[in-house]
Amino acid sequence: MIEKRVSAKKKARELAKYLRAERPDYAYLKSLFQYLRSELEIEVSKSNKSPT
């Protein structure tokens, strides 16, 4: 049986409620999501961006 995902916007609100008290800055959130991807074993795909 396939489970339905919570929308990204709703999940973002849940995470914001949890993190708001810590008043995180950009660098902290970037690091947090790097560790989260690592824990979930998600690899970042490298794409070639053409300069415009």
Order of alpha helices (4+ residues) and beta strands (2+ residues): alpha-alpha
